[in-house]
Structures are given as structure tokens and as C-alpha cells.
Amino acid sequence: MRQPHPAALCLISVLAAAPASVLAQPAAAWPAKPVRMVIPWPPGGGADIVGRILAEPLGQALGQQLVVENRGGSNGVIGAEAVARAVPDGYTIMFHSVTSHMLNPSFFAKLPYDTFTDFAPVGLVAEVPLVIVVNPVLPTKTLSELLALAKKNPGQLSFASFGAGSISQLAGELFNRQFGVKMTHIPYKGGGPALVDTLGGHVPIYFSGIGTSLPMLRAGKLRPLGVTTAARSKLLPDVPTVDEAAGSKGYEASVMFGLFAPARTPQAIVTRLNTEVVRLLDSADFQNRLANQGGSDRATSTSPQAMLDYMKTNTPRWAALVKEIGARID
């Protein structure tokens, strides 16, 4: 048997004695070049808006540019697949609707990745409340009046969502079931088209992302009846939550955004990303940008484990509703 070269033995000895910090130098030196941030949605939507609000200051904090790449399609599946298959070296990350990401296994018969095992959670970033808005032509000024009208006319009222398989659709379906009404779902290919048709009176009710409809609400062209989160939105402090307006408990639906990396990305890189994101979220200036430009609130729990726990807790809840209504995308 050939004996190892003395130089090789020496190198092995040095590595064995080296501290972990030395062995982790490649991760510690990250990033040494621009980082690609995939947003698996088209430009102009909520994920794109909030993701771009994050990209510039996060890149500055990391000392490298974050290059945003929109990879829209199939409710986020196309872009997520690209990230799942990317080299886990920290140079590809994903800003995504955590809500859509955890809903997709329920809507699609088969996905080209595993929602949990093929991604490394970095942290929750922002939560966008939905708001139930109505065209002012509809004779309802409160949520109680809407419920009374819907119960009196089962199946006659329709509600818009910003997409089949979206939290907007499920918020409406949850509303139907929790309050014993029957409103017909009308899916649109995005928040913009749904807003246009609600303004035009083609559909009277819209479960809208708050940022999408906020300008029209402030202009008095739409009427807000309730926000779908557990607490009131800072952007619409005078609008009650659905539970407040209906005298109910447990109605809650929102869009949560977060940052992912491919599975097996070095833990040091995930930790660095999370640290810089949390620093930004703690900044009053960044929080104002999220609210004023993205229509969103800072996520309250931001650790990778909190993100994983959020997904594990909420996935079964929404999966049960998807199964109940029999909704599929494919």
C-alpha cells in the first residue's frame, strides 16, 4: 500500500487542528459576487413590490447587489422549481408568497419539488392584510349588511379574487363557510384586473390585497367593509376586522411573504441573511417603506424556525378548506 506523501499528512494535521471558523471561510466570505433573488411572480404584483423594497437595502447590507429575477407562472411553481434546483451556495435565494408556497401542494396534484425539504427558510418578512371591498353601488355600508344581503340572495352575489388558488379565493370561501352564506367566486389573473372589474361594477365584492385597493379606497371609489387579519391594519385604522364587524371569532386570512434559500445552503449563509433582514425590519424607515409602498406590515416572528413553524401550522388549515371546496389548479 502506498504511504501518504509527508506533505499530505501535514495538510491533514493542519485541517484537523483548524478551528471551525477557518474551515467555514468560504461561507464567511460570502457574498463575493452579486446574489440572484428570484421572485416567482410577474412584475408589478404584491410579491414583486415588496421583494424589490427589500432587495436594494439588503444588497447594501450584504455588500453586493441583489439582482431581482421575475420567474412568474403557475402560482409561483415555476420560479420555486428553479430555486429548488439551484446550487445551494448562497448565490440564489427566493422572495415568495409563503402563503401561496404552502397552498400549492393542495391545489396541484403534483409539484416538481417538495415544499418543505427542498428549501431552507430564512425568515418571514412582511404580512399583507386583505380587505373586503365593495362597489359603492352595492347597498351595503357594513359587513353585517353584506351578510344579510348574501343570506337573502344565496348564490346571487359574486366576489372577485386575484387568482384561482390564491389566498384571495380562500378568504372568500372561508367567509362563505364561516358565516353560512353562498357567494360565487370569480377568479382573475391578478389584482389589477380584479380591481378594474370591481370598480366597473362587473363584480360587486373583492377580497383585495390592501395595497392594491388602497388608492381607490382613499378616493372613495370603493367601500371597505373589513380587514381579514386578526388585528386592524395601520393603513386602514378605522376599518374593523372581519371578526369585529361580524361579531365572530377566528376569521383570519392574509398574504405572508418570506425569504427562502435552496435546501443545503450553508447554515452560516442562512444565518447571515436572516440577521441582515431582521436589522432592516427593525428599522423604522424600512417599516415605513413596507407600509407606504407595499401595503404591508412587518412580520412579527422572523427566525428561520418561526417561518417553518408558521408553514407547518397553517398548511393543514388551508389544505382542509381546499379539500372541502374541491378546488384544483391543474
The 8 nearest C-alpha neighbors of each residue, nearest first, counted from 0:
[[1, 2, 3, 4, 5, 8, 7, 6],
 [2, 0, 3, 4, 5, 7, 8, 6],
 [1, 3, 0, 4, 5, 8, 7, 6],
 [4, 2, 5, 7, 1, 8, 6, 0],
 [3, 5, 7, 6, 2, 8, 9, 1],
 [4, 6, 8, 7, 9, 3, 2, 10],
 [7, 5, 9, 4, 8, 10, 3, 11],
 [6, 8, 10, 4, 9, 5, 11, 3],
 [9, 7, 5, 11, 6, 10, 12, 4],
 [8, 10, 6, 12, 7, 11, 5, 13],
 [11, 9, 7, 13, 12, 8, 14, 6],
 [12, 10, 8, 14, 9, 13, 15, 7],
 [13, 11, 9, 15, 10, 14, 8, 16],
 [12, 14, 10, 16, 11, 15, 17, 9],
 [15, 13, 17, 11, 16, 12, 10, 22],
 [16, 14, 12, 13, 17, 11, 18, 10],
 [15, 17, 13, 14, 12, 18, 11, 19],
 [18, 16, 14, 15, 13, 21, 19, 22],
 [17, 19, 20, 21, 16, 22, 15, 14],
 [20, 18, 22, 21, 23, 17, 24, 16],
 [21, 19, 23, 18, 22, 24, 27, 17],
 [20, 22, 24, 23, 19, 18, 17, 25],
 [21, 23, 19, 20, 24, 18, 17, 14],
 [24, 22, 20, 21, 26, 25, 19, 27],
 [23, 25, 27, 21, 26, 22, 28, 20],
 [26, 24, 28, 27, 23, 29, 22, 21],
 [27, 25, 29, 28, 24, 23, 268, 267],
 [26, 28, 24, 29, 25, 23, 267, 268],
 [29, 27, 25, 26, 24, 30, 31, 23],
 [30, 28, 26, 31, 27, 25, 268, 89],
 [29, 31, 32, 28, 63, 61, 33, 34],
 [30, 32, 29, 28, 33, 63, 62, 34],
 [31, 33, 30, 63, 34, 64, 90, 29],
 [34, 32, 64, 63, 65, 35, 66, 30],
 [33, 35, 90, 65, 66, 91, 64, 36],
 [34, 36, 66, 91, 65, 90, 67, 37],
 [37, 35, 67, 92, 93, 66, 91, 68],
 [36, 38, 93, 68, 69, 67, 39, 92],
 [37, 39, 69, 94, 40, 93, 95, 68],
 [40, 38, 78, 70, 71, 75, 69, 37],
 [71, 39, 41, 38, 70, 69, 75, 72],
 [40, 42, 71, 69, 43, 44, 70, 39],
 [43, 41, 47, 44, 69, 40, 48, 71],
 [42, 44, 47, 48, 41, 45, 46, 40],
 [45, 43, 47, 46, 42, 48, 41, 40],
 [44, 46, 48, 47, 49, 43, 293, 210],
 [47, 45, 49, 48, 44, 50, 96, 95],
 [46, 48, 50, 44, 45, 42, 49, 43],
 [49, 47, 45, 51, 50, 46, 293, 44],
 [48, 50, 52, 293, 46, 51, 47, 45],
 [51, 49, 47, 53, 52, 48, 46, 54],
 [50, 52, 54, 53, 48, 49, 47, 55],
 [51, 53, 49, 50, 54, 48, 55, 289],
 [54, 52, 50, 51, 55, 57, 56, 49],
 [55, 53, 51, 57, 65, 52, 56, 58],
 [54, 56, 58, 57, 53, 59, 52, 65],
 [57, 55, 59, 58, 54, 53, 60, 279],
 [58, 56, 60, 54, 59, 55, 53, 61],
 [57, 59, 64, 65, 61, 63, 55, 56],
 [58, 60, 56, 62, 57, 61, 63, 55],
 [61, 59, 57, 58, 62, 56, 275, 63],
 [62, 60, 58, 59, 63, 57, 30, 275],
 [61, 63, 59, 60, 58, 64, 30, 57],
 [64, 62, 33, 58, 61, 32, 59, 65],
 [63, 65, 58, 33, 66, 34, 59, 62],
 [66, 64, 34, 58, 54, 35, 33, 36],
 [65, 67, 35, 36, 64, 34, 68, 33],
 [68, 66, 36, 37, 35, 65, 69, 38],
 [67, 69, 37, 38, 36, 70, 66, 35],
 [68, 70, 38, 39, 41, 40, 71, 37],
 [71, 69, 39, 78, 40, 38, 68, 77],
 [40, 72, 70, 39, 41, 69, 75, 78],
 [71, 73, 77, 74, 75, 40, 76, 70],
 [74, 72, 76, 75, 77, 71, 328, 78],
 [73, 75, 72, 76, 99, 164, 103, 40],
 [74, 76, 39, 73, 72, 77, 78, 40],
 [75, 77, 79, 73, 78, 74, 80, 72],
 [78, 76, 80, 79, 72, 75, 73, 71],
 [77, 79, 39, 70, 81, 80, 76, 75],
 [78, 80, 76, 82, 81, 77, 83, 75],
 [79, 81, 83, 77, 78, 82, 76, 84],
 [82, 80, 78, 84, 79, 83, 85, 77],
 [81, 83, 85, 79, 84, 80, 261, 78],
 [82, 84, 80, 261, 81, 117, 85, 79],
 [85, 83, 81, 82, 80, 86, 261, 117],
 [86, 84, 82, 83, 87, 81, 261, 91],
 [85, 87, 88, 84, 261, 91, 90, 89],
 [88, 86, 264, 261, 89, 263, 85, 262],
 [87, 89, 90, 86, 264, 265, 91, 26],
 [90, 88, 91, 87, 264, 268, 92, 260],
 [89, 91, 34, 88, 35, 92, 33, 30],
 [92, 90, 35, 89, 36, 34, 85, 82],
 [93, 91, 260, 36, 259, 37, 35, 90],
 [92, 94, 37, 259, 36, 258, 38, 95],
 [95, 93, 258, 38, 257, 50, 37, 259],
 [96, 94, 256, 97, 257, 38, 93, 46],
 [95, 97, 256, 98, 99, 255, 100, 46],
 [98, 96, 100, 256, 255, 99, 95, 257],
 [97, 99, 96, 100, 101, 255, 254, 102],
 [100, 98, 102, 96, 101, 97, 103, 165],
 [101, 99, 97, 98, 102, 103, 96, 114],
 [100, 102, 98, 99, 103, 314, 97, 310],
 [103, 101, 99, 100, 105, 104, 98, 106],
 [102, 104, 106, 105, 100, 101, 107, 99],
 [105, 103, 107, 106, 102, 101, 110, 108],
 [104, 106, 103, 318, 102, 107, 321, 108],
 [105, 107, 327, 103, 328, 104, 164, 326],
 [108, 106, 109, 104, 105, 103, 329, 328],
 [107, 109, 106, 110, 329, 104, 105, 327],
 [110, 108, 107, 111, 104, 112, 106, 329],
 [109, 111, 112, 107, 104, 108, 113, 76],
 [112, 110, 80, 109, 113, 76, 77, 83],
 [113, 111, 110, 114, 80, 117, 83, 79],
 [112, 114, 117, 115, 116, 110, 111, 118],
 [115, 113, 116, 117, 112, 101, 118, 100],
 [114, 116, 113, 117, 118, 119, 307, 101],
 [115, 117, 113, 118, 114, 262, 119, 112],
 [116, 118, 262, 113, 83, 115, 114, 261],
 [119, 117, 262, 261, 116, 260, 115, 120],
 [118, 120, 262, 260, 261, 259, 121, 117],
 [121, 119, 259, 303, 122, 118, 306, 260],
 [122, 120, 303, 259, 258, 273, 269, 119],
 [123, 121, 303, 301, 302, 306, 258, 257],
 [122, 124, 257, 301, 306, 298, 256, 125],
 [123, 125, 257, 298, 256, 297, 122, 301],
 [126, 124, 298, 297, 256, 296, 255, 295],
 [125, 127, 255, 296, 295, 254, 298, 256],
 [126, 128, 295, 254, 253, 255, 296, 294],
 [129, 127, 253, 228, 209, 227, 208, 126],
 [130, 128, 208, 207, 209, 227, 253, 226],
 [129, 131, 226, 207, 209, 225, 206, 227],
 [132, 130, 206, 225, 224, 205, 223, 226],
 [133, 131, 223, 222, 205, 204, 224, 130],
 [134, 132, 204, 222, 203, 221, 135, 205],
 [133, 135, 221, 203, 136, 137, 198, 197],
 [136, 134, 137, 221, 222, 133, 220, 138],
 [137, 135, 134, 138, 200, 203, 133, 139],
 [136, 138, 135, 139, 134, 203, 133, 140],
 [139, 137, 136, 140, 135, 144, 145, 148],
 [140, 138, 144, 145, 137, 141, 142, 135],
 [139, 141, 144, 138, 142, 224, 222, 145],
 [142, 140, 144, 143, 224, 139, 145, 244],
 [141, 143, 145, 224, 144, 244, 146, 245],
 [144, 142, 146, 141, 145, 245, 147, 244],
 [143, 145, 147, 141, 139, 142, 146, 148],
 [146, 144, 142, 148, 143, 147, 139, 149],
 [145, 147, 149, 143, 144, 148, 150, 142],
 [146, 148, 144, 150, 145, 149, 151, 143],
 [149, 147, 145, 151, 146, 150, 144, 152],
 [150, 148, 146, 152, 151, 147, 153, 180],
 [151, 149, 147, 152, 180, 148, 153, 146],
 [150, 152, 148, 149, 147, 153, 146, 180],
 [151, 153, 149, 155, 150, 148, 154, 156],
 [154, 152, 181, 155, 150, 149, 151, 180],
 [153, 155, 181, 182, 156, 183, 152, 157],
 [154, 156, 152, 153, 157, 182, 183, 149],
 [157, 155, 182, 154, 183, 149, 158, 152],
 [158, 156, 183, 182, 184, 202, 204, 155],
 [159, 157, 204, 184, 205, 185, 183, 202],
 [158, 160, 205, 185, 186, 193, 204, 184],
 [159, 161, 167, 186, 168, 162, 206, 187],
 [160, 162, 189, 190, 187, 193, 188, 167],
 [163, 161, 186, 187, 165, 188, 160, 189],
 [162, 164, 186, 165, 168, 328, 161, 187],
 [163, 165, 162, 106, 168, 328, 166, 327],
 [166, 164, 167, 162, 168, 163, 99, 169],
 [165, 167, 169, 168, 170, 164, 254, 253],
 [166, 168, 160, 165, 170, 206, 169, 161],
 [169, 167, 160, 171, 166, 165, 170, 172],
 [168, 170, 172, 166, 171, 167, 173, 165],
 [169, 171, 173, 167, 168, 172, 166, 252],
 [172, 170, 174, 169, 168, 173, 175, 167],
 [173, 171, 169, 175, 174, 170, 168, 176],
 [172, 174, 170, 176, 175, 171, 169, 177],
 [173, 175, 171, 177, 172, 176, 178, 170],
 [176, 174, 180, 172, 173, 181, 179, 178],
 [177, 175, 179, 173, 178, 174, 172, 180],
 [176, 178, 174, 175, 179, 173, 250, 180],
 [179, 177, 176, 175, 180, 174, 146, 173],
 [178, 180, 176, 175, 177, 181, 150, 174],
 [181, 179, 175, 150, 178, 149, 182, 153],
 [182, 180, 154, 153, 175, 183, 149, 179],
 [181, 183, 156, 157, 154, 180, 158, 184],
 [182, 184, 157, 154, 158, 156, 185, 181],
 [183, 185, 158, 157, 159, 186, 182, 168],
 [184, 186, 159, 158, 160, 183, 157, 187],
 [187, 185, 162, 160, 163, 159, 161, 184],
 [188, 186, 162, 161, 193, 189, 160, 192],
 [189, 187, 162, 161, 192, 186, 190, 193],
 [190, 188, 161, 191, 187, 162, 192, 193],
 [189, 191, 161, 193, 192, 194, 211, 207],
 [190, 192, 194, 193, 189, 195, 211, 161],
 [193, 191, 195, 194, 190, 189, 196, 187],
 [194, 192, 190, 196, 191, 195, 187, 161],
 [193, 195, 197, 191, 192, 196, 190, 198],
 [196, 194, 192, 198, 197, 193, 199, 191],
 [195, 197, 199, 201, 193, 198, 194, 202],
 [198, 196, 202, 194, 200, 199, 195, 203],
 [199, 197, 195, 196, 200, 194, 134, 221],
 [198, 200, 196, 197, 201, 195, 202, 134],
 [199, 201, 197, 202, 198, 203, 196, 134],
 [202, 200, 196, 199, 197, 203, 198, 195],
 [201, 203, 197, 200, 204, 196, 157, 158],
 [204, 202, 134, 133, 200, 197, 158, 137],
 [205, 203, 133, 158, 132, 202, 159, 157],
 [204, 206, 159, 158, 132, 207, 131, 160],
 [207, 205, 131, 167, 130, 160, 129, 159],
 [208, 206, 129, 130, 205, 209, 131, 212],
 [207, 209, 129, 211, 210, 128, 130, 127],
 [208, 210, 129, 211, 212, 130, 213, 128],
 [209, 211, 294, 213, 208, 212, 293, 295],
 [212, 210, 208, 209, 213, 190, 207, 191],
 [211, 213, 215, 209, 210, 214, 216, 207],
 [212, 214, 216, 210, 215, 209, 211, 217],
 [215, 213, 217, 216, 212, 218, 211, 210],
 [216, 214, 218, 220, 212, 217, 213, 221],
 [217, 215, 213, 221, 219, 218, 214, 220],
 [216, 218, 214, 219, 215, 213, 220, 221],
 [217, 219, 215, 216, 220, 214, 221, 213],
 [220, 218, 216, 217, 221, 215, 222, 135],
 [219, 221, 215, 218, 216, 222, 135, 198],
 [222, 220, 216, 134, 219, 133, 215, 135],
 [221, 223, 133, 132, 135, 216, 134, 224],
 [224, 222, 132, 131, 225, 133, 221, 130],
 [225, 223, 142, 141, 131, 132, 222, 238],
 [226, 224, 241, 240, 239, 131, 130, 238],
 [225, 227, 130, 240, 129, 228, 241, 131],
 [226, 228, 251, 129, 252, 241, 240, 130],
 [229, 227, 251, 230, 252, 226, 128, 253],
 [228, 230, 251, 240, 227, 231, 250, 242],
 [231, 229, 228, 240, 232, 226, 227, 239],
 [232, 230, 240, 236, 239, 233, 226, 228],
 [231, 233, 234, 235, 236, 230, 128, 226],
 [234, 232, 236, 235, 231, 296, 290, 237],
 [233, 235, 232, 236, 290, 294, 291, 209],
 [236, 234, 232, 233, 238, 237, 231, 226],
 [235, 237, 233, 238, 232, 231, 234, 239],
 [238, 236, 235, 239, 231, 232, 234, 233],
 [237, 239, 235, 236, 225, 240, 226, 224],
 [240, 238, 225, 243, 244, 231, 237, 226],
 [239, 241, 226, 225, 243, 242, 231, 227],
 [240, 242, 225, 244, 243, 227, 226, 245],
 [241, 243, 247, 245, 240, 246, 248, 244],
 [244, 242, 240, 246, 241, 245, 239, 247],
 [243, 245, 241, 242, 246, 239, 142, 240],
 [246, 244, 242, 247, 243, 241, 143, 142],
 [245, 247, 243, 242, 244, 248, 241, 143],
 [248, 246, 242, 245, 243, 249, 250, 241],
 [249, 247, 242, 250, 246, 243, 245, 241],
 [248, 250, 251, 247, 242, 229, 177, 241],
 [249, 251, 248, 242, 241, 227, 252, 247],
 [250, 252, 228, 227, 229, 249, 253, 170],
 [253, 251, 227, 228, 170, 250, 166, 129],
 [254, 252, 128, 129, 127, 228, 255, 227],
 [253, 255, 127, 126, 98, 128, 256, 96],
 [256, 254, 126, 97, 98, 96, 125, 127],
 [257, 255, 96, 97, 125, 124, 95, 123],
 [256, 258, 123, 124, 122, 95, 94, 97],
 [257, 259, 94, 121, 122, 93, 123, 95],
 [260, 258, 120, 93, 121, 119, 92, 118],
 [259, 261, 92, 119, 118, 93, 262, 120],
 [262, 260, 118, 83, 87, 119, 264, 82],
 [261, 263, 118, 119, 117, 264, 260, 87],
 [264, 262, 87, 265, 261, 119, 266, 118],
 [263, 265, 87, 262, 88, 261, 89, 266],
 [266, 264, 267, 268, 263, 269, 26, 88],
 [265, 267, 269, 268, 270, 264, 263, 271],
 [268, 266, 270, 265, 269, 271, 26, 27],
 [267, 269, 271, 270, 266, 265, 26, 272],
 [270, 268, 266, 272, 271, 267, 121, 273],
 [269, 271, 273, 267, 268, 272, 266, 274],
 [272, 270, 268, 274, 273, 269, 267, 275],
 [273, 271, 269, 275, 270, 274, 268, 276],
 [272, 274, 276, 270, 271, 275, 121, 277],
 [275, 273, 271, 277, 272, 276, 270, 278],
 [274, 276, 278, 272, 277, 273, 271, 279],
 [277, 275, 273, 279, 278, 274, 272, 280],
 [276, 278, 280, 274, 279, 275, 273, 281],
 [279, 277, 275, 281, 276, 280, 274, 282],
 [278, 280, 276, 282, 277, 281, 285, 275],
 [279, 281, 277, 282, 278, 276, 286, 285],
 [280, 282, 278, 279, 277, 283, 286, 285],
 [283, 281, 279, 285, 284, 280, 286, 278],
 [284, 282, 286, 285, 287, 281, 280, 279],
 [285, 283, 287, 282, 286, 288, 279, 289],
 [284, 286, 288, 282, 287, 283, 279, 289],
 [285, 287, 283, 289, 288, 284, 290, 282],
 [288, 286, 290, 284, 285, 289, 291, 283],
 [289, 287, 285, 291, 286, 290, 292, 284],
 [290, 288, 293, 286, 287, 295, 292, 291],
 [291, 289, 294, 295, 287, 288, 293, 292],
 [290, 292, 288, 289, 294, 287, 293, 295],
 [293, 291, 288, 289, 290, 294, 48, 210],
 [292, 294, 289, 295, 49, 290, 291, 48],
 [295, 293, 210, 290, 291, 292, 209, 289],
 [296, 294, 127, 290, 293, 126, 289, 125],
 [295, 297, 126, 125, 290, 298, 127, 289],
 [296, 298, 125, 124, 299, 126, 286, 280],
 [299, 297, 125, 124, 300, 126, 123, 296],
 [298, 300, 297, 301, 123, 125, 124, 296],
 [301, 299, 298, 305, 302, 123, 306, 122],
 [300, 302, 122, 123, 305, 299, 298, 303],
 [301, 303, 305, 122, 304, 300, 306, 273],
 [304, 302, 122, 121, 120, 306, 305, 307],
 [305, 303, 307, 306, 302, 308, 120, 122],
 [306, 304, 308, 302, 307, 303, 300, 309],
 [307, 305, 309, 303, 304, 308, 122, 123],
 [306, 308, 304, 310, 309, 305, 311, 303],
 [307, 309, 305, 311, 310, 306, 312, 304],
 [310, 308, 306, 312, 307, 311, 305, 313],
 [309, 311, 307, 313, 308, 312, 314, 306],
 [310, 312, 308, 309, 314, 313, 307, 315],
 [313, 311, 309, 310, 314, 308, 315, 316],
 [312, 314, 316, 310, 315, 311, 309, 317],
 [313, 315, 316, 317, 311, 310, 101, 312],
 [316, 314, 318, 317, 313, 319, 312, 311],
 [317, 315, 313, 314, 319, 318, 320, 312],
 [316, 318, 320, 319, 314, 315, 321, 313],
 [319, 317, 315, 321, 320, 105, 316, 314],
 [320, 318, 322, 317, 321, 316, 315, 323],
 [319, 321, 323, 317, 322, 318, 324, 316],
 [322, 320, 318, 324, 323, 319, 326, 325],
 [321, 323, 325, 319, 320, 324, 318, 326],
 [322, 324, 320, 321, 325, 319, 326, 318],
 [323, 325, 321, 326, 322, 320, 172, 319],
 [326, 324, 322, 323, 321, 327, 320, 106],
 [325, 327, 324, 321, 106, 322, 328, 164],
 [326, 328, 106, 329, 107, 325, 164, 105],
 [329, 327, 106, 107, 164, 163, 326, 73],
 [328, 327, 107, 108, 106, 109, 73, 326]]
